[in-house]
């Protein structure tokens, strides 16, 4: 099957990521089932109704910011069909993407069920940030059609999707999924080996490990570390990746620097003692009001708004480059 043959997509799990993914595909003229398992406390289907309201609200905000048109919102919403019937969500669909909790046993059960229900040509993807698609597919029979697509939050704003090949994933399924993500307006990358953290989280957590270590060792406080990135090398990263930058200054320079500095960097294979201590004390970040920073509800809301405004401004600049 080619990406162009895919017309209907099912999103299993209607939480934050699932709703965002459904919005992306519906905005690109795909028919989308948005599935949430039935719950005895939600006999009226209010949970899915609220998810649809949330999608409409986001589309309205985006249109007001110049990212879409309000006249298109009704047609986009019309392409999203909420359902609590797994039979309906798996009928006549060519691509299914799962967004349940990051619980390996749960994901394995979901895929075992999907594998039994769906025609062989249906591609099955798990949206996970860390779990191995090989492990997720382990209890399924047709593992060649199972892979991972790691979307980033918010799914409707961040362009990157990691398309991760499991041990048994066929090349055809990998290519079709990659092209589907392109057709949906995303910027996919192929991850050819199923390794923990894929590409992006390996890079992200290497940086996070050093950032926490700098605070733990008293070299600088959290705000200084964040400023060093946001006001320093972070500014150039969207335009000049680290390997491009290395080529510009010369690999001999990188070699000389690494020969000197690497032995001084954090290389622990265990999580930071400082991080463990904060978690044990209940200092979990915004959700508890204290982490590396102190958070009030108002401060957290304002910071989230500032971040989303930044993403809108970035998207508008990118849109201007292509129009």
N, C-alpha and C positions, 0 to 999 in steps of 0.2 A: 504494500500500500504506500502511496505517495502522500505527502502532506496536503496536496491539493484535493485529495479524495476525502479529507476529513471535513465534515460539515457540522457534526453534532458532538458535543463534549459534555462529559459528566464530571462534576466536581463533588467528591465525596467528603463531606465535612464542611459546614457553612460558617465556621468561625472567622476570625479576622483575616487569615490568609486565604481561606476558601472563598469568602465573599469577594475579596480583592481580585483573585484569579478569575472568578466568574465574570466580574465587571470587565476585565481586560479582554477576555474572549468575546463577550457580547458586544463590546465596543468595536470589534473587528468583524462583525457580521456572522459570528458563529452562534448556533443555537446551543443553549447551555442548560443542563439540569443542575440545580443546586440542591444537593441532598443533605438532609439531616435526619438522623435516626429518630423514630417516634419516641416520645417520652410521655409517661402517664400524667405528668404535671403540665403538659402543654397540649391538651386535647384540642384547643382552638387554633393551633398552629401559629401562636403569637411569636415564637422565637424566629421562625423563618420570615414572618412578616416584618419584624424589626430589622432583620438583616437586609431585606429589600429596601426598607426605608433608609437604612444607612448607605446603601449603594447609591440610591437616588440623591441623597444629600451630598455625597462626595462628587457625583457627576455635576450637580448644580454648582458646587463650589469651584470645581475645575473650569466649568464653562464661564463662570464669572471672572476667573483669572485668565481667560483667553485660551484655555486648553480644552477645546471642544465647543459645541454649540448646544444651547438649551433646547433648540428645536429637535435635536437628535435624541434627547433623553428618553422620551416615551418609547421610541422604537428600540433603543438599547434595552430598556427594562422589559419590553415585550419579548425579547429573545431569551430572557432568563426565566426558567420555569422551576419554582420551588417544589420540592416533593419530599415526602417521608416514606415513599415506596421504593425500595431498592430494585424491585422488578422493573419499575418504570425508569429508574435512573440508569439501568444497565441494558435497556432495550434500544436497539437501533442507534447505538453510539459507536464512534470509531476510536475515541480516545478518552480515557478515564484518568483523572488525577486525584489522588487520595490526600486528605489533609487532616487525618485524625491525630490524636495525641502522640508525642514522641515516646511510644511504648512499643518495644520490638515485638512482644508477644501479640499485642493488639494488632499491629500492622500485619504481622504474618497471617493472622486469622482473617483479616479483611482481604488480603490478596489471595489467600487460598479460596475464599468464597467467590471473589471476582473472577478468578481463573476458571472456576467451575461453571460460572454463569455465562460468561461472555464468549462470543465467537472467537475463533483463533486469531482473526485478523485485528481484533481490538487491542490497542496498545494500552498497557497499564503502567502508570507512573506514580511514584511516591514523592510527595513534596516534603523533603526532610533536609535539615541543615547538617546533620552529622551521621545519621544511620546508614549503614552499608546497604545498598540496593540488593547486593548478593544475599545478605542475611535476611532482608525483608522477603525476598522471593524463595527462600530456602524450602518452605513447605508447599510451594506451588508446583504444579506439574509442568506448565509451559513457561519456564523461566526465561526463555529467549525473548519474550515480549514484555518483560518487566525491566524498568530502569528508574532512575531518580531524576527529577527536575527540581532543583533547589532554587526557589524564588526568594526574593528579599523583600522585607517589609518596609514601606507599604508596597504591595505588589503592583498597584496601579501607577506607581511613580518610579520605582527603581527599575532600570531597563534590564539589568543582568539576570540571566537564568543559567545556572550550571546544569548541563545535561550530562548525567553521569552513567557511564556504561558499567553494568554489573558483570560479574564473571561470565554469565551465560547469555547476556544481552546480545542479540544479533546486530550486525553492522547496519542492516536495513532499518531496524527499529530505532537505532541511534540517529541515523541520518534523517529519517522521517520526523522524529521528534524535534531535532535541531531545526529543521526547515519549518515545522509548525510554529515553533517559538518565533522565528523570524517573521512568518506571515502574521503572527499576532502582534507584531510591532515591538518585540523584545530584542535584546542583544544577547543571544545565547553563546555559550562557550562549551566546547566538548571536553569533558574530563575522561580521559581514556583508560585510567586505572582507578579501581574502586579502593580508595585509601581513606582513612579517617580524616574528616575535615575537608575532603575534596580539595579544591584550590583556594577558594576565598577564605574559608575559616582557618585554614592553615596559616595563611598570611596574616589574617586579622588577629589570631590568638598569639602568634609570635610577637606582634607589636604589643598586644595587651599584657603578655607576660613580662615584657621589659618595662612597660609603663607602671605596672603594679610594683615591680621590683625596685624601681627608682624611688617610689614613695616609701616603700618598706625600708630601704637602706638610708633614708633621710637625705637623699641627694636633692630632692625638690618635692614640693607638695603637689597635690592632685591638680589644682588649678594651673600651676606652672607647667606640669606635664601636658595638660590639654592645650594650653596656649602655645607650647613649643611645636605642637603638631598643627593646630588650626592656623597659627600665624606664621608658621615656618614652611617646612617641606610639604605639609598637607595641601597648601595652596596650589602647588604645581602638579600634584599627582593626577588630577583629572586630564591634564594636557600632556604630561610626560611621565610615563610609567617608570618604575625603578630600573628596569633593564635597558630601556631607551636612554635614560639618564646616564647609566653606566657606560653605554657605548659612546655617549657624547663626551664624557670626561676621560674615557679610556679605561680598558680593563686592567691595565698595569696599575693605575691609580687605585682601583677597587682592591686589587690584590694586596697592594702595600698597606691600605687602610685596614683590611680584614686581618692581615698578618699581625697588626698591632692591637686592634681593638676587640676581636672576637673572644679572646680569652678572658676579657673583663665583662662580657655580657652575661645575662642570666641564661642558664642552660638547664635549669632544674626540670626533671620529668614529673615532678609533683606540683600540685597547686601551691600558690604562695601561702606561707603561714599567716601573713597579714589578712589575706582573703578568707582563709579558714576561720580566723579569729572574728572577723566582722560577721560572717554568716552565723557563727555560734552565738554571737551577741544579739542577733536579730537585726543587724544593720544591713538590710538587703537592698537599699537604694530608695527609689521613689515610693515603692509600695509600702515601706515602713517609715518613711520620712527621713531616713539617714542611711548613707552609704559612705562613699568617699566625700560626699557633700551633704549638707543639711537641706531638706526639701520641705517646703510648705505646699499645700494643695495648689495655692495660687502660683507659686514659683514653678511647680511642675507643669501646670497647664500652660503658663506663658512660654516655658522652654519648648514644650511640644509644638505650640503654635509657631514659634520662631523657626523650628526645624522644618515644619511643613511649608512655611512661607519660603524658606531657602530652597526646598525641593521644587516648589512651583516656579520660582524665579529661574532656577537652573533649567527646568524643562522648557520654559519660554525661550531662554537663550538657545537651547539646542534646537527647538522648533524653528527659530529664526535662521539657523544655519542651513536648514533643509528646505526652506520655502523660497 
